[in-house]
Amino acid sequence: MLDVALASAGAQVVLATSSDENFPPENIIDGSGSTFWLTTGLFPQEFIISFTNLMNINNIRLLTTNVEGLSIERSVQNEPVNFEPLTEKVLEFVEGELQSEDIQVDATTAHHLRFVIKSGFDHFISIHRVNVNGSAVH
């Protein structure tokens, strides 16, 4: 399985509800845990990652700070529309460390994933990395 949510694999962040030029949403898919996307403080916040093709997805791993309520949705359309719920999570607060959340998904496909941060433990949250283990549907 490959990380299909890397910019180097062709993935793109096609929507983000907030942007700071010092912490752009593209940092989510750059492969580094030391860069991040920082939100502007209101909830909900969301971002959409689009893949080059329809992908088989097995696991999603998130590295974040201050994220509390999160939902993930998928779309199998060519355009990022008609999203369906995939999972919802409430993350645990971790003082001074990155939150690491592994999310198993049972043999699903997606061309786009929408991440909706419904609430946070602080006004500002950061998404350091989204890792999506998967492979192209043949």
C-alpha positions in Angstrom: 0.0 0.0 0.0 1.1 3.5 -0.8 0.3 6.8 0.8 -2.0 8.1 -1.9 -2.4 11.5 -0.1 1.0 12.8 -1.0 1.5 15.7 -3.4 4.3 13.7 -4.9 1.7 11.0 -5.7 -0.5 13.5 -7.4 -2.9 14.3 -4.5 -4.2 17.9 -4.2 -5.9 19.9 -1.5 -8.7 21.3 -3.6 -10.6 23.1 -0.9 -9.8 24.5 2.6 -12.0 26.8 4.6 -9.1 28.9 5.9 -5.7 29.8 4.8 -2.6 31.5 6.2 0.2 32.1 3.8 2.7 30.9 6.4 0.7 27.7 7.1 -1.1 26.8 3.8 -3.3 23.7 3.4 -0.9 22.1 1.0 1.3 21.4 4.0 -1.1 18.6 4.9 0.1 16.5 1.9 3.8 17.5 1.6 5.0 14.4 3.5 6.5 16.3 6.4 5.2 16.1 10.0 6.9 19.4 10.8 4.8 21.6 8.5 1.1 22.1 9.0 -2.1 23.8 8.1 -3.4 26.2 10.7 -7.1 27.2 10.9 -8.4 30.7 11.6 -10.4 29.7 14.7 -14.0 29.2 13.8 -15.7 25.9 13.5 -16.5 23.9 11.4 -13.4 23.9 9.3 -12.9 21.6 6.4 -10.5 20.5 3.7 -10.9 18.2 0.7 -8.1 16.0 -0.7 -8.5 14.8 -4.2 -6.7 11.8 -5.7 -5.5 11.3 -9.3 -7.9 8.3 -9.7 -10.4 6.3 -7.8 -8.5 4.7 -4.9 -9.0 1.7 -2.8 -8.5 2.9 0.8 -7.7 0.8 3.8 -6.4 3.2 6.5 -6.3 6.9 7.3 -3.8 8.4 9.8 -4.0 11.9 11.0 -1.4 14.0 12.9 -3.1 17.0 14.5 -3.3 19.4 17.4 -6.4 20.5 19.3 -8.9 18.6 17.1 -11.9 17.4 19.0 -14.8 16.4 16.7 -14.0 15.2 13.2 -16.0 13.6 10.4 -14.6 12.1 7.2 -16.7 11.8 4.0 -15.9 10.2 0.7 -16.9 10.9 -2.9 -16.4 8.5 -5.8 -17.4 11.1 -8.5 -14.8 12.7 -10.8 -15.6 16.1 -9.2 -15.6 16.6 -5.4 -19.5 16.4 -5.1 -22.0 14.0 -3.6 -20.1 13.1 -0.5 -21.1 10.2 1.7 -20.3 9.8 5.4 -17.3 7.5 6.1 -16.7 7.9 9.8 -16.9 10.2 12.8 -14.4 10.5 15.6 -13.9 12.3 18.8 -10.2 12.7 19.4 -8.5 12.8 22.8 -6.8 15.9 24.0 -3.0 15.5 24.2 -1.1 18.4 26.0 2.1 19.4 24.2 2.1 16.5 21.7 0.7 15.8 18.3 -2.6 13.8 18.3 -2.1 10.7 16.3 -5.3 9.0 15.1 -5.4 5.8 13.0 -8.7 5.2 11.3 -9.5 1.8 9.8 -11.9 1.9 6.8 -13.2 -1.4 5.5 -12.4 -1.8 1.8 -13.8 1.5 0.6 -13.0 3.5 -2.5 -12.8 7.3 -2.9 -11.7 9.8 -5.5 -12.0 12.6 -2.9 -12.0 12.8 0.9 -13.6 15.6 2.9 -12.4 16.2 6.4 -14.7 18.3 8.6 -13.4 19.5 11.9 -16.6 20.1 13.9 -14.9 21.3 17.1 -11.6 21.8 18.7 -10.0 22.0 22.2 -8.8 25.5 21.4 -9.8 28.3 19.0 -7.0 27.2 16.6 -6.2 23.7 15.4 -3.5 22.4 13.1 -3.4 19.5 10.7 0.2 18.3 10.3 -0.3 15.3 8.1 -2.9 13.1 6.5 -1.7 9.7 5.5 -4.0 7.6 3.3 -2.9 4.0 2.7 -4.4 2.8 -0.6 -3.9 1.9 -4.2 -5.5 2.9 -7.5 -8.6 1.0 -8.6 -7.8 -0.9 -11.8 
